[in-house]
Amino acid sequence: MRQNTVFGDMIAIDAHQYVEPSRDVVESAELVADNVVSALDASNDVVVVSLRGLRGVPSSFFNVILGRIRASFGVDAIRTRFRVTDASDLQLRVYQRSFEAFLRADTAVGDSCQDGDQSSVQTTDQ
Amino acid sequence: MLVEITSNIDDTDDAILGLIRKLDLVHRAGPDQGWKLQCRDCRYLGPWAAALLASAYLRGEQLGQRPRIVLPTEPRELDAFCLFSGLKHLKDPNSEPPDPEHKDCETVPIMQFKQAQWGQSDGVIRLLRRHTELGTSTEESLRLCIYEIAQNVVDHAESPVGGILCARFISARKRVRVAVVDRGRGIRDTLRAAYPDIRDSIDALSRVIQGGHSSRARDNNMGLGISNLWQSVEDLGGRIAIVSGDAWARIIPRRDPRRIETIDCVFPGTGVFFSLPTDPNE
C-alpha cells in the first residue's frame, strides 16, 4: 500500500513507489503529481518528493509534477510549497532546469518573477 | 534498386554520415519500390549502423518496398554481431533470435519502442554490469540520456516505426555506444509548429541543444530533453552526433564542443548517436 510520510509540517512522498520498469515515465509522474496535488490541497504543509532509489530521472518526470502544481495552485506554490529530496547531483541539475523553465514560462505570460529565485530543492544526506 | 555498402561502418560521425548518404536512395524510395542493401563486403558494423539499417528495413516493410539486406558473414566477430544485434533475426524472423544474456554478447539487440518506459535503459545497464564495473554516476547519466531521447521520440517524432535503439559495449575502449533512430517528422518540422520563424534544420538543432524550445506537444514538454542529453554527454567526456533532416550536430572532442552543419542529403527523421566512457576516470 502506498503511503505518504508526515514530518511535522512536511508531507513526504516516495516517488520510487510509482516506478515500475514497464510503466511510462509520464504515467508515473502523473501518479506522483496526483498525490502531491492532493497533499497540497488537504493542508498548508510543504510537500516533499523523495527520489531515493531512482536513477537518471528525466525532465518530463519533473515537468509533469511541476505543471500540475502550477495548474492547481499557481507558480508560487512551486517555489514555496514543494521540494525534492534525496536527489543525486544529476537529478538536482535536471530538476533545477525544469524549475527554472517553469519560472521563465510564468514570467513570459506576464506574472511577476523576482530575480534570485531559488529552486525548491532540499539537500539531504543520500 | 541495389545499394552496395562496401566500406566499414564504424561508430564514428564520418562513417555514420557516409552510411546515411548511402541510404539516401533507399530513404527516398517510394511505396512498392523494391530495394536491396548489399553489405556482404563490409567488414565492420556497429550499433549505430545497426539502428540505421533496422530503421530503413522496418520502414521499407511498412511501405511495401520488399526490403532486402544482405549481411556479411565474415569475419566471425561481425557475423556474431549481426546475430547478437538482431540484424539477422530482423531480416529473417524464422532465424534464431538474439540472446542478450549470451556470455559472448556485448550488444543490446535492436529494440523497437513506442513508449518511454522506466525499463527502457535496463537492457543497456544489464549488459554493462555483466562486462564491467559500472559507477553510479555513469549509470545515472546513461539512463537519463536514454529516457530523454525516448521521451522525445514518443512525444514529438510521430515516427511510423517508433524509436529503434541498439547499443554495444566496446570492452577494449571501455565505452558504451548507443543509437536511437526514428523515422518521424524531424526536429525542424516539429518545432515549426510552435516557432514559425525556425529557418532550417541547423537553427532547429541549435535551439533544442540550447534548450527551452519545444513544440509543447504535451503538457510535460519544456524543451529540455535534448539539451539535458547533450550536456550529460559533454560532462562525461562522451561523443554525440544528432542527425535530423539535412543537418547534423556533434561534439568534436578537444576541438569543438558544438558544431552544427548541413549535410548533403536528407535524413527522414532523427538519429541520435552517442558514446560514453564506462569508467569516468579513464
Interface residues (C-beta under 8 A of the other chain):
Chain A: V19 E20 P21 S22 R23 D24 V25 V26 S28 A29 R55 G56 V57 P58 S59 S60 N63 V64 G67 S88 D89 L90 Q91 V94 R97 S98 A101 F102 R104 A105
Chain B: Q115 A116 Q117 W118 G119 S121 D122 T136 S137 E139 E140 S141 L142 R143 L144 C145 I146 Y147 E148 Q151 D155 G211 G212 R218 D219 N220 N221 M222 G223 L224 G225 S227 N228 S232
